[in-house]
């Protein structure tokens, strides 16, 4: 009978592991905390419930055939089964440690215990002990900020409740076999059902906070430890347990718990995720994956936009995970405030010392694992290159809706990869076709300005893209205190020092405007050449190349400058120009791409024809020569930028997300 009971317990463990995996997948995919209505409408969750119920039934039969201390701990093999089914073989060593601990505990306990009757008084004492433990663990889980702690506490509380169910199951099974069913049996059944419901709900909360194997490990360790502890300490089954056996059993229990702790730490690897410290907690909140080819500490407009979008969404209660290449190479996961950043492997390129890429086969594998782990409600990609490409691809395969924002122009790339001039036309056409193919799977596609949307449509993308401004935190720039170090007028440039930015034109114009100084913030492939050019023009003493600077120094630079210049010809919006406007500065910008959207000639600055250095010099001189003009145009910039407030951008993107997930019928345009 004992061998048959163990076999049934193993079968119950298989049912339990499979049911847990099914339910975990559903719970982590639902927005907000688990709700009964949303769960019962999910066939996979109901299938998992059926398997769990079947496992409990099989386990109940096994408990009627052998002592509690023999049958109950066998369920720990569910941890190994879950790890294998969830493709987490790397966790098997920790699983083995856990199983060894529980197995040793069981062996010692089984050799020192005998079956006893489960009286009403014993049930009451067990219920009070379990109730206190469950309440304490649930309270800790509710107030904890770390997801791993919440998952452990909720899982352990659920395991304690299930351990009590095992005690009640044994009591009811014995009463049925012996024909002594009475009112007390009904009370035991009611208590068992209540404990099952409470434990089940705690398990759903544990699923929400972490991967399935962590919840299963908590259950399959805490459940038998509680069951055996109650059997030995409350039911009087440990009649022959001496001091040596007790020490061994306690050591084994510590080993089992230690294995679970290792599994908890291992649930967040260099590639796999941790949950946000502020979980999704209402019906509107989403778990969002932002895919960015570039992210701080990278210094460029796309990186800054991805950062502002991610932190802004997290501030609104969404759970935000960013996937981006690592700026140094190895894969890792880090937390940046309320945002979890998953860095995938990257490699240097021969084209540019700061330009790193992820190899497609490595990124595809890492992204697939991350999306399977995170089960996002939606993905938002910022480019169609390697990271964005595979995030959209794997999300589409999972049925996860996607939103795509384009910050790309072929000219942005040519400076990095040094495409020969004669090949750029063909390369540009191929790049646009590739973008159209990749973004076609996204349900909503945006670009920062109406002109950027036109560019998409002109190059073959279906006419369904909408303009949504990148947005900025206006007050961060507007309220900065001015701190000047020179009485001479200063023009500021912020951006990459690459070919399409045309900073050489600004340097040549500065040489034509007496006393005008230039602050150049940023770095890139052309810096050395442009530093040399400043010397050749005789303005090296009036031009300062500052390279990358801190955020605080950047804010000071905007505040101290008299005006801002963007001579680039490949700007889909130009966050740097917007930041200068938020700081209340006039702008002189190239009459190219989307820059005219940020400048009304004569109102907040001037446009100039790209390549016309003389006109650029005239525009710069016209602004700085008259303090009244500086003040008037600076105030006008502040008024114009008000429509690009970050909160408006977040509103617009939340509308895009609602459209992509099928919650509303249309996306309001914002630009």
ABEGO torsion letter per residue (X at the ends): XAAAAAAAAAAAAAAAAAAAAAAAAAAAABBEBBBAAAAAABAAAAAAAAAAAAAAAAAAAAAAABBAAAAAAAAAAAAAAAAAAAGBAAAAAAAAAAAAAAAAAAAAAAAABBBBBBBAAAAAAAAAAAAAAAAAAAAAAAABABAAAAAAAAAAAAAAAAAAAAAAAAAAAAAAAAGABBAAAAAAAAAAAAAAAAAAAAAAAAAAABBAAAAAAAAAAAAAAAAAAAAAAAAGABAABBAAAAAAAAAAAAAAAAAAAAAAAAABBAABBBBBABBBABAABBBBBBBBABBOABBBAAAAAAAAAAAAAAAAGBBBBBBBBBAAGBBBBBBBEABBBBBBBBBBBAABAABBBBBAAAAAAAAAAAAAAAGBABBBBABABAAAAAAAAAAAAAGBBBBBBBABBAAAAAAAAGBBAAAAAAAAAAAAAAAAAAAAABABBBBABAAAAAAAAAAGBBBABBBBBAEBBAAAAAABBBBBABABBBBBBBEBBBAAAGAAAAAAAAAABBGBBBBBBEBEAAAAAAAAAAAAAGAAAABBBAEBBBAAAAAAAAAABABBBBABAABAAGAAAAAAAAAGBBBBBBBBEAAAAABBBGAAEBBBBBGBAAAAAAAAAAAAABAAAAAAAAAAAAAAAAAABAAAAAAAAAAAAAAAAGABABBBBBX
